[in-house]
Amino acid sequence: MRPIVRSGPAARAGALLIFLGPLVSWAEELVTAAAWQEPHYSPLYNWVSHLGLTGPSEVAFGQVGNSPLGAAMDIGWVLYGVMLVIGAFLTFDARKGVRPTAIIALAVLSGVGVSLVGIFQGSNENVANGLIAFHTLGAQSVMVAGNLMAVVVGASGARIGLSRGRGVASVLLGMVGLVAFPAFMANALTGWLWNIGLFERAVIYPIMISHVLLGSALVRAAHRRTALQPFNGDLPALSPAG
């Protein structure tokens, strides 16, 4: 099958960006959650976006939010989004047809979405001034587009260089996230909010795991291609004396 990924140094850099993006976000999440003191942060109970609240303690969307390092989490989300978008453009070749174009488009929607979550906090202030619309749009965009991207990437695995196992895993991860999305929305919109953090992560984490799988596979494939390239340099000439 004709590959749909680019080759060369730029493509290798793009693969590394796709791989590192979710790891940066996870690292920021762990640090930010650990900084919560009153109350302690619970990944099953608390909203993910409450990690990014930078103001004083407030009750937002039915929960107390008090995140001393909220700015760090916001930066992590913006970095993740930017790294994903740039990585997709550097890695996938849109000239190769519909699939790479679709992957790039879904990566852009996902990257812009997660960046919006970091830029516009889920605070009461933004609810009052209407900017919460950008936060909500960003969150829902990354939830849908990110999981769709995982499915399309998995279905295109052979043309990307993914092993069969990684391709199947990517499709399954995307399907899990897409199934969890309406359950999460129903939980949120009804006001039930039962273990909302768990439901939210059931939608988000499959996306992040799929990016790790994709990025690591692309990095490995790039190193393999580099190792197989023939040596084209000139050997130094030997003097008559040996």
ChimeraX attribute file (.defattr): number of C-alpha atoms within 10 A of each C-alpha:
attribute: neighborCount
match mode: 1-to-1
recipient: residues
	/A:1	6
	/A:2	8
	/A:3	16
	/A:4	23
	/A:5	21
	/A:6	19
	/A:7	17
	/A:8	12
	/A:9	13
	/A:10	14
	/A:11	22
	/A:12	21
	/A:13	18
	/A:14	25
	/A:15	31
	/A:16	23
	/A:17	27
	/A:18	32
	/A:19	27
	/A:20	21
	/A:21	25
	/A:22	26
	/A:23	17
	/A:24	17
	/A:25	21
	/A:26	18
	/A:27	12
	/A:28	22
	/A:29	23
	/A:30	13
	/A:31	15
	/A:32	21
	/A:33	23
	/A:34	15
	/A:35	17
	/A:36	18
	/A:37	11
	/A:38	11
	/A:39	11
	/A:40	14
	/A:41	22
	/A:42	15
	/A:43	17
	/A:44	15
	/A:45	16
	/A:46	22
	/A:47	26
	/A:48	21
	/A:49	22
	/A:50	23
	/A:51	30
	/A:52	31
	/A:53	25
	/A:54	19
	/A:55	16
	/A:56	9
	/A:57	14
	/A:58	15
	/A:59	11
	/A:60	17
	/A:61	16
	/A:62	12
	/A:63	13
	/A:64	16
	/A:65	29
	/A:66	26
	/A:67	28
	/A:68	20
	/A:69	21
	/A:70	27
	/A:71	20
	/A:72	19
	/A:73	29
	/A:74	28
	/A:75	18
	/A:76	24
	/A:77	30
	/A:78	22
	/A:79	21
	/A:80	28
	/A:81	29
	/A:82	20
	/A:83	22
	/A:84	31
	/A:85	22
	/A:86	19
	/A:87	26
	/A:88	26
	/A:89	22
	/A:90	23
	/A:91	28
	/A:92	24
	/A:93	20
	/A:94	18
	/A:95	11
	/A:96	14
	/A:97	10
	/A:98	11
	/A:99	19
	/A:100	25
	/A:101	18
	/A:102	17
	/A:103	25
	/A:104	24
	/A:105	18
	/A:106	24
	/A:107	27
	/A:108	23
	/A:109	23
	/A:110	30
	/A:111	28
	/A:112	24
	/A:113	28
	/A:114	29
	/A:115	24
	/A:116	24
	/A:117	25
	/A:118	29
	/A:119	18
	/A:120	20
	/A:121	26
	/A:122	26
	/A:123	22
	/A:124	15
	/A:125	13
	/A:126	15
	/A:127	15
	/A:128	9
	/A:129	9
	/A:130	11
	/A:131	15
	/A:132	19
	/A:133	15
	/A:134	18
	/A:135	25
	/A:136	16
	/A:137	16
	/A:138	23
	/A:139	21
	/A:140	19
	/A:141	21
	/A:142	28
	/A:143	27
	/A:144	21
	/A:145	23
	/A:146	30
	/A:147	32
	/A:148	25
	/A:149	26
	/A:150	32
	/A:151	25
	/A:152	19
	/A:153	27
	/A:154	27
	/A:155	18
	/A:156	19
	/A:157	22
	/A:158	16
	/A:159	16
	/A:160	24
	/A:161	19
	/A:162	24
	/A:163	13
	/A:164	13
	/A:165	10
	/A:166	18
	/A:167	25
	/A:168	17
	/A:169	19
	/A:170	30
	/A:171	23
	/A:172	18
	/A:173	24
	/A:174	30
	/A:175	18
	/A:176	17
	/A:177	26
	/A:178	23
	/A:179	13
	/A:180	19
	/A:181	22
	/A:182	13
	/A:183	14
	/A:184	22
	/A:185	16
	/A:186	13
	/A:187	17
	/A:188	16
	/A:189	9
	/A:190	8
	/A:191	11
	/A:192	11
	/A:193	20
	/A:194	14
	/A:195	16
	/A:196	20
	/A:197	19
	/A:198	18
	/A:199	23
	/A:200	26
	/A:201	20
	/A:202	20
	/A:203	28
	/A:204	23
	/A:205	19
	/A:206	25
	/A:207	30
	/A:208	23
	/A:209	19
	/A:210	29
	/A:211	26
	/A:212	21
	/A:213	19
	/A:214	25
	/A:215	27
	/A:216	19
	/A:217	20
	/A:218	25
	/A:219	19
	/A:220	16
	/A:221	18
	/A:222	20
	/A:223	12
	/A:224	11
	/A:225	11
	/A:226	13
	/A:227	10
	/A:228	8
	/A:229	8
	/A:230	7
	/A:231	8
	/A:232	6
	/A:233	6
	/A:234	6
	/A:235	7
	/A:236	6
	/A:237	7
	/A:238	7
	/A:239	6
	/A:240	5
	/A:241	4
	/A:242	5
